[in-house]
Amino acid sequence: MPIVAQSTETTDWVSRFADEVIEESERRAPGAVTSVATAPVIVVASGLSPSGPIHLGNLREVMTPHLVADEIRRRGHEVRHLISWDDYDRYRKVPNGVPGVDASWAEHIGRPLTSVPAPAGSAYPNWAEHFKAAMVDALAELGVEFDGISQTEQYTSGVYREQVLHAMKHRGDIDAILDQYRTKKVLPKKQQQSQKPVDEAELEAAEGSGAAAEDDGTGSAGYFPYKPYCGGCGKDLTTVTAYDDDTTELTYSCTECAYSETVRLSEFNRGKLVWKVDWPMRWAYEGVVFEPSGVDHSSPGSSFQVGGQIVGSIFGGKQPIGPMYAFVGISGMAKMSSSKGGVPTPGDALKIMEPQLLRWLYARRRPNQSFKIAFDQEIQRLYDEWDKLGGKVADGSALPGDVAAYARAVGTAAGELPRTPRPMAYRTLASVADITAGAEDQTLRILGELDPSDPITSLDEVRPRLDKAEAWINTQVPADQRTVVRDEADTKLIESLDDQGRASLRLLLDGLDTHWSLDGLTHLVYGVPKVQAGFSADATPKELPAEIKVAQRTFFALLYHLLVGRDTGPRLPTLLLAVGQERVRKLLGE
């Protein structure tokens, strides 16, 4: 009797896919599965090409199966998450804006990524290892458990030899399958009309390994699903001109250097199957049950659709459950435009946000829903939303789906990710980091005064969130938007004030001693215009006329001008604490 997948109380997308994957794995099992202990190891997979910086669009290729695999682990099943490093792919182009790389790297186009030199100054032996390393570090911080497979090692060690020979023997059958789709280059009109226009950055973020556009093995001498790397120049600009099934003798020539040779494919390891055959071969070889794919692999006639036929009829395997995942956009890319090297990487995001927040952004949206990752001011709102959700989870008021997404964000089946002991509001930490320019003694003073009843006594209490907020201020906020506190009072502005303006400053100054905390100063700065209008400082918005909001904005603008010389700035209570009471009094003309 097969196991029934243990559904959780939630109805989130991760649980639904976990149910499907467990059921599919049991269907594939050779005998009856009677318990979790006798269930097969469930294989989910991701594929990444280290052809350049591996960006946040590619991260969805990993996070989608990771979240599903982790849910399956939580239910007690053994699961293996493979990340196939497509490091035996050809080097296609020189990416823009990569430090240590110039136009001379173009000479390596066509070689395997593991045969291309790493950027100048890199500690890694080749191009692929250089870009893999940054992703591996980011995945460790995100709590992603995986088994990495190098396709260079797989092919050059002969692991796939039987599969390669089998594909060559059945090349006519493969060609017939591919021929069904070769005329289907254009999306149906209705589908074209439904495609939303995207900008260059979004298109780049949607790219997968880049292999979706590879040739399928068709040549003037016939169809061959295998592509040798040239023995002369090392590139894949080769054409197979003859192949003998009995002897496995293969002859190829190179259009780059005119080199040609005849080899025995039963002994030759310097080449690989073309992408549309390679991918389904791996599904069968590894027994993959779940693997998502980007839009570049999912259109009519593309590799996922074609692979579904090839995996069964040629390799005797089954196509995995394979949801298509949508774009991951970026907001606030002023410093990371496509011309400067593409969209940000997971490592870039983890410099300015905690791993829990980044995990949550991928967990809370279904794979086919697009979303944006904020590098601009929006990150503060996202953090507010995240902290509010944490509060709702704690008091039991969050919806089940939100509880599930939160749980998947803060930890995995192996345990919770390290977290900030006192997760103070990100916008507050950013404001303090902005004003203090990273001076730890000043930062500790200000944070210690936020809540005098329970003061922060060490910056370790607010790390790593403080470090992320400081990194955001230093790397993503333009210099002209940084906060610079005045050195001297603006006497001209103070002298030009009318009686009401002077009275408002006096009310504020008189209240500083008794209200010197974040909550106290918030009450004070909002209360001054209320008191001047004849209302209590404790009056609620419902008790006040609309004119009070105008008076508050006018008062706030005056304070910003006197403190930082601008109309706006960090939240005033935080700014006042950061400036310090003595200096505030000086700048306000006392």
C-alpha positions in Angstrom: 0.0 0.0 0.0 1.6 3.3 -1.1 2.3 6.0 1.5 -0.1 8.9 1.3 1.9 12.2 1.3 1.4 13.9 4.7 -0.2 17.1 3.8 0.5 20.0 6.1 -2.2 22.4 7.3 -1.1 25.0 4.8 -2.0 25.2 1.2 1.1 27.0 0.0 2.7 26.1 -3.3 5.6 24.3 -1.7 3.4 21.8 0.1 1.4 21.1 -3.0 4.6 20.4 -5.1 6.0 18.3 -2.3 2.8 16.2 -2.3 3.1 15.7 -6.1 6.8 14.9 -6.0 6.4 12.3 -3.2 3.5 10.6 -5.1 5.4 10.6 -8.4 8.5 9.2 -6.7 6.4 6.3 -5.3 4.8 5.6 -8.7 8.3 5.2 -10.1 9.5 2.9 -7.3 10.1 -0.7 -8.5 8.1 -2.3 -5.6 5.4 -1.4 -3.2 6.4 1.4 -0.8 5.0 0.7 2.6 6.7 3.4 4.8 8.9 6.4 4.6 11.9 4.2 5.6 11.4 2.0 2.4 10.7 4.9 0.1 13.2 5.7 -2.6 15.6 8.6 -2.4 13.8 11.5 -4.1 15.9 13.5 -6.5 15.3 17.1 -7.3 17.6 19.1 -9.6 18.8 22.5 -10.6 21.1 23.5 -13.4 23.5 26.5 -13.4 26.0 27.7 -15.9 28.9 29.6 -14.4 29.4 31.6 -17.6 29.6 34.8 -15.6 28.2 36.2 -12.4 25.3 33.9 -11.4 22.5 36.4 -10.7 19.3 36.6 -8.7 17.2 35.4 -11.7 19.3 32.2 -11.7 18.7 31.8 -7.9 15.1 30.9 -8.6 16.4 27.8 -10.4 17.9 26.7 -7.1 15.4 28.1 -4.5 12.3 26.5 -6.1 13.6 22.9 -5.8 15.4 23.7 -2.5 12.1 24.7 -0.9 10.3 21.7 -2.2 13.2 19.4 -1.2 13.3 20.9 2.3 9.5 20.3 2.8 10.0 16.7 1.8 12.9 16.4 4.3 10.6 17.8 7.0 8.2 15.0 6.4 10.9 12.4 7.0 11.8 11.4 3.4 15.3 11.2 2.1 15.9 13.7 -0.7 18.8 14.7 -2.8 19.0 18.1 -4.4 21.4 18.1 -7.3 23.0 21.2 -8.7 24.4 20.4 -12.0 27.2 22.9 -12.8 27.1 23.2 -16.6 30.7 24.1 -16.6 31.4 22.0 -19.8 29.2 24.5 -21.7 30.9 26.6 -24.3 32.0 30.1 -23.4 29.6 32.2 -25.4 30.5 35.9 -24.8 32.6 38.2 -22.7 30.3 39.6 -20.0 30.3 43.3 -19.4 31.7 44.9 -16.3 33.5 41.9 -14.8 36.7 43.1 -12.9 39.9 41.7 -14.3 38.3 40.8 -17.7 38.9 42.7 -21.0 38.2 42.2 -24.7 41.1 39.7 -25.0 38.9 37.0 -23.4 37.0 36.9 -26.7 39.7 34.5 -28.0 38.3 31.8 -25.7 34.8 31.9 -27.1 33.8 28.3 -28.0 36.0 26.6 -25.3 34.5 24.9 -22.3 34.1 27.2 -19.3 36.6 25.2 -17.3 39.2 25.8 -20.1 38.8 29.6 -19.9 41.2 31.6 -17.7 39.7 33.1 -14.6 39.5 36.9 -14.4 42.9 38.5 -13.6 43.7 38.4 -9.9 41.3 35.5 -9.2 42.3 32.8 -6.7 40.5 30.1 -8.8 42.0 28.0 -11.6 39.5 28.8 -14.3 36.5 30.9 -15.3 33.9 28.3 -14.1 35.4 27.8 -10.7 35.7 31.6 -10.2 31.9 32.2 -10.6 30.8 28.9 -9.0 32.6 29.9 -5.8 30.6 33.1 -5.2 27.3 31.1 -5.7 28.5 28.3 -3.4 29.2 30.9 -0.6 25.8 32.5 -1.1 24.0 29.2 -1.0 25.7 28.3 2.3 24.6 31.6 3.8 21.0 30.8 2.6 21.0 27.4 4.2 20.7 25.5 0.8 21.9 21.9 1.1 22.9 20.4 -2.2 25.1 17.9 -4.1 27.1 19.6 -6.8 27.9 17.8 -10.0 30.5 19.2 -12.5 29.6 18.3 -16.0 33.2 18.8 -17.0 34.1 16.0 -14.6 31.2 13.8 -15.7 32.0 14.0 -19.4 35.8 14.0 -19.3 35.9 11.0 -17.0 33.6 9.0 -19.2 30.7 8.7 -16.8 28.2 9.3 -19.6 30.0 7.1 -22.2 27.1 4.6 -22.5 24.6 7.4 -22.8 26.6 9.1 -25.5 27.0 5.9 -27.6 23.3 5.2 -27.1 22.3 8.6 -28.3 24.6 8.4 -31.4 23.2 4.9 -32.2 19.6 6.4 -32.0 20.5 9.7 -33.7 17.9 9.0 -36.4 15.1 8.7 -33.8 16.3 11.8 -32.0 16.4 13.7 -35.3 12.8 12.7 -36.0 11.6 14.0 -32.6 13.5 17.3 -33.1 12.1 17.6 -36.6 8.6 17.9 -35.3 9.6 21.2 -33.6 12.0 22.8 -36.0 9.3 24.8 -37.7 7.9 26.0 -34.4 10.0 29.0 -33.9 7.2 31.5 -33.2 4.8 31.6 -30.3 1.1 31.5 -31.2 -0.5 35.0 -31.7 -2.6 34.7 -28.5 0.5 33.8 -26.5 2.5 36.5 -28.1 -0.1 39.1 -27.1 -0.1 37.9 -23.5 3.6 38.3 -23.2 4.3 41.5 -21.1 7.1 43.6 -22.4 10.2 43.5 -20.2 13.3 45.6 -19.9 16.8 44.5 -20.7 17.6 43.8 -17.0 14.5 41.6 -16.6 15.4 39.6 -19.8 18.9 39.1 -18.4 17.5 38.0 -15.0 15.3 35.5 -16.8 18.1 33.7 -18.6 18.9 30.2 -17.5 22.1 28.4 -18.5 22.0 30.0 -21.9 21.9 26.6 -23.5 18.4 26.9 -24.7 19.6 28.6 -27.8 22.2 26.0 -28.7 22.1 24.2 -32.1 20.5 20.8 -31.9 23.2 18.8 -33.8 22.0 19.3 -37.3 24.8 19.6 -39.9 25.5 19.2 -43.6 26.7 15.6 -43.1 23.5 14.6 -41.3 22.3 14.8 -37.7 24.7 14.0 -34.8 23.7 14.7 -31.2 27.4 14.9 -30.1 29.7 17.9 -30.3 33.5 17.3 -29.9 35.8 20.0 -28.6 38.6 20.5 -31.1 41.9 18.8 -30.5 43.6 21.7 -32.1 42.1 24.9 -30.8 40.0 23.5 -28.0 36.8 25.1 -29.3 33.4 23.5 -30.2 33.4 25.0 -33.7 33.4 21.5 -35.1 31.3 19.5 -37.5 31.0 15.7 -37.3 31.5 14.4 -40.8 31.2 10.7 -40.3 30.4 8.1 -37.7 30.5 4.3 -37.6 28.1 2.6 -35.2 30.1 -0.7 -35.1 33.5 0.7 -34.5 32.4 4.0 -32.9 34.9 5.8 -35.1 33.9 9.5 -35.4 35.5 12.0 -37.7 35.1 15.7 -37.2 36.7 18.9 -38.6 37.0 22.3 -37.1 35.9 25.5 -38.9 38.1 27.6 -36.6 41.5 26.1 -37.1 40.9 23.5 -39.9 42.0 20.7 -37.6 40.4 17.3 -38.2 40.8 13.9 -36.7 39.2 10.5 -36.4 38.6 9.1 -32.9 36.9 6.2 -31.3 33.9 7.6 -29.4 34.1 4.5 -27.1 37.4 6.0 -25.8 37.0 9.7 -26.5 36.0 12.1 -23.7 36.5 15.5 -25.2 33.0 16.5 -26.1 29.4 16.5 -25.0 25.8 15.8 -26.1 24.0 18.8 -27.6 21.8 20.5 -25.0 18.4 19.2 -26.1 19.7 15.6 -25.8 22.0 16.2 -22.8 19.3 17.5 -20.5 16.8 14.5 -20.9 19.8 12.1 -20.7 20.6 13.5 -17.3 17.0 13.2 -16.1 17.1 9.5 -16.9 20.6 9.0 -15.6 20.0 10.7 -12.2 16.3 9.8 -11.9 15.2 13.4 -11.5 11.6 13.8 -10.2 11.4 17.6 -9.9 13.3 20.3 -11.9 11.9 23.7 -12.7 12.9 25.7 -15.8 12.9 29.3 -16.9 10.9 30.8 -19.7 13.8 30.3 -22.2 13.5 26.5 -21.8 9.7 26.3 -21.7 8.4 27.8 -24.9 6.9 25.6 -27.7 9.7 23.5 -29.2 12.2 24.3 -26.5 14.4 22.0 -24.6 12.0 21.1 -21.8 9.1 20.2 -24.2 11.4 18.3 -26.6 13.2 16.6 -23.7 10.0 15.2 -22.5 9.8 13.0 -25.6 13.5 12.2 -25.8 13.8 11.1 -22.2 11.2 8.4 -22.6 11.6 7.1 -26.1 15.4 7.3 -26.2 16.7 6.9 -22.7 13.9 5.0 -21.0 13.4 7.6 -18.3 10.6 10.0 -17.3 10.3 13.7 -17.5 10.4 15.4 -14.1 7.6 17.6 -12.7 8.9 20.9 -14.1 7.1 24.1 -13.3 8.1 27.2 -15.3 9.4 30.0 -13.2 8.8 33.7 -14.0 11.1 36.7 -14.0 12.8 38.0 -11.0 13.2 41.8 -11.4 15.3 44.3 -9.6 14.3 47.7 -8.3 17.0 50.3 -7.8 19.7 49.2 -10.2 21.4 52.6 -10.6 24.7 51.1 -9.8 24.1 47.8 -11.5 22.8 48.4 -15.0 23.2 45.9 -17.7 26.0 47.9 -19.4 28.0 47.6 -16.2 27.8 43.9 -15.9 24.3 42.7 -15.5 21.8 42.2 -12.7 22.9 41.7 -9.1 24.0 38.3 -7.7 22.8 36.5 -4.6 26.0 37.7 -2.9 25.2 41.3 -3.7 21.7 40.9 -2.2 23.1 39.2 0.9 25.4 42.2 1.6 22.3 44.4 2.2 19.7 41.9 3.5 19.6 39.0 5.9 19.2 35.5 4.3 15.8 35.1 5.9 14.4 38.0 4.0 15.9 36.8 0.7 14.5 33.3 1.3 11.1 34.8 2.0 11.0 36.7 -1.2 11.3 33.4 -3.1 9.1 31.3 -0.8 6.1 33.6 -0.7 5.5 33.7 -4.5 4.5 30.8 -6.7 7.2 30.0 -9.3 5.1 31.4 -12.1 4.6 34.7 -10.3 7.2 37.4 -11.0 8.5 39.6 -8.3 11.2 42.2 -7.6 14.1 42.3 -5.2 14.7 45.8 -3.9 18.1 47.5 -3.9 16.5 51.0 -3.4 14.4 52.6 -0.7 11.8 49.8 -1.2 14.0 47.5 0.9 12.9 49.4 4.0 9.3 48.8 3.2 10.0 45.1 2.6 11.7 44.8 6.0 8.8 46.5 7.6 6.5 44.0 6.0 8.8 41.1 7.1 8.9 42.3 10.7 5.2 42.8 10.8 4.7 39.2 9.6 7.0 38.0 12.3 4.8 39.7 14.9 1.7 38.1 13.4 3.3 34.7 13.4 4.3 35.2 17.1 0.8 36.2 18.2 -1.0 33.6 16.1 -2.8 36.1 13.8 -1.0 35.2 10.5 -2.7 33.3 7.7 -1.6 29.6 7.3 0.1 30.3 4.0 2.0 33.2 5.4 3.0 31.1 8.4 4.4 28.5 6.0 6.3 31.0 4.0 7.8 32.5 7.2 8.8 29.1 8.5 10.5 28.3 5.2 12.4 31.6 5.4 13.7 31.5 8.9 15.0 27.9 8.7 15.3 24.5 7.0 14.7 20.9 8.1 18.2 21.1 9.6 17.3 24.0 11.9 16.9 27.7 12.1 19.3 30.1 10.3 21.4 32.4 12.5 19.4 35.5 13.2 19.8 39.0 14.7 19.1 38.8 18.4 17.2 42.1 18.5 15.9 42.7 15.0 15.5 46.5 15.2 13.7 48.2 12.3 15.9 48.2 9.2 15.0 51.8 8.4 16.1 52.9 11.8 19.4 51.1 11.6 19.9 52.5 8.1 19.2 56.1 9.3 21.7 55.7 12.2 24.3 54.2 9.9 23.7 57.1 7.4 24.2 59.8 10.1 27.1 58.2 12.0 29.0 57.1 8.8 29.8 53.8 10.6 31.3 55.2 13.8 30.6 52.4 16.3 30.7 54.5 19.5 28.1 57.0 18.1 26.0 54.1 16.7 26.0 52.4 20.1 25.1 55.7 21.8 22.1 56.3 19.6 20.8 52.8 19.6 21.2 52.7 23.4 19.0 55.7 23.7 16.2 54.4 21.5 14.6 52.5 24.4 16.0 53.7 27.8 13.9 51.1 29.6 15.7 48.2 27.8 18.9 49.8 26.3 21.1 48.1 23.7 24.5 47.6 25.4 26.4 46.0 22.5 26.2 46.3 18.7 26.3 42.5 18.5 22.7 42.5 19.7 21.6 44.2 16.4 24.0 42.3 14.1 24.0 41.2 11.3 21.0 43.4 10.4 23.0 46.5 11.4 25.8 45.5 9.0 23.4 44.9 6.2 21.7 48.3 6.7 25.1 50.0 6.8 26.2 48.2 3.6 22.9 49.4 1.9 23.6 53.0 2.9 27.2 52.8 1.7 26.6 51.0 -1.6 23.1 51.8 -2.8 22.2 55.3 -1.6 23.6 58.0 -3.9 25.9 60.5 -2.3 23.5 63.4 -2.9 20.9 61.5 -0.8 23.1 60.8 2.2 22.4 62.7 5.4 25.0 65.4 6.4 24.2 67.2 9.7 25.0 70.9 9.8 28.1 72.0 11.6 26.6 75.4 12.6 23.1 76.8 13.1 21.4 78.4 10.2 21.0 81.8 11.9 19.5 83.5 8.9 16.7 81.0 8.7 16.1 81.1 12.5 16.0 85.0 12.5 13.5 85.0 9.6 11.0 82.8 11.5 7.7 84.3 12.6 6.3 84.0 16.1 4.7 80.7 15.4 7.8 79.2 14.0 9.9 80.3 17.0 7.2 79.0 19.4 7.3 75.6 17.7 11.0 75.3 18.2 10.7 76.4 21.8 8.0 73.7 22.5 10.3 71.1 21.0 13.4 72.2 22.9 11.5 72.4 26.2 10.3 68.8 25.7 13.7 67.2 24.8 14.8 66.3 28.3 11.6 64.4 29.2 11.0 62.8 25.8 14.6 61.7 24.9 13.8 58.2 23.5 12.5 57.0 20.2 8.9 56.8 21.3 9.1 59.9 23.3 10.5 62.0 20.5 8.0 60.6 18.1 5.2 61.8 20.5 7.0 65.2 20.8 7.6 66.0 17.1 4.0 65.0 16.1 2.6 66.7 19.2 4.1 70.2 18.8 1.7 71.3 15.9 -1.2 69.8 17.8 -0.5 71.8 20.9 0.1 75.0 18.9 -3.4 74.5 17.3 -5.0 74.2 20.8 -5.3 70.4 21.0 -3.8 67.9 23.3 -0.5 66.3 22.2 -2.2 63.0 22.7 -5.1 63.8 20.4 -5.7 61.1 17.7 -6.0 61.8 14.0 -9.8 61.3 14.2 -10.0 64.1 16.7 -8.0 66.5 14.6 -8.8 68.7 11.6 -7.1 68.0 8.3 -5.1 71.2 8.7 -3.0 69.6 11.4 -1.3 67.3 8.9 -0.3 70.3 6.9 1.1 72.0 10.0 3.0 68.9 10.9 4.6 68.7 7.4 5.6 72.4 7.6 7.1 71.9 11.1 9.0 68.8 9.9 10.4 70.6 6.9 11.7 73.4 9.2 13.5 70.9 11.4 15.1 69.1 8.4 16.3 72.5 7.1 17.8 73.4 10.4 19.4 70.0 11.0 20.5 68.8 7.6 19.8 71.6 5.2 17.1 69.7 3.2 13.4 69.4 3.0 13.5 65.7 4.0 15.7 63.1 5.6 15.7 60.2 8.0 12.7 59.9 10.4 12.9 62.9 12.7 12.9 61.0 16.0 15.9 58.9 14.8 17.6 61.9 13.4 17.3 63.9 16.7 18.7 60.9 18.7 21.5 60.6 16.2 22.5 64.2 16.3 22.4 64.2 20.1 20.6 66.6 22.5 23.4 69.1 22.9 24.0 69.5 19.2 20.2 69.6 18.5 19.9 72.5 20.9 22.8 74.3 19.2 21.4 73.8 15.7 17.9 74.9 16.7 19.3 78.2 18.0 19.2 77.8 21.8 
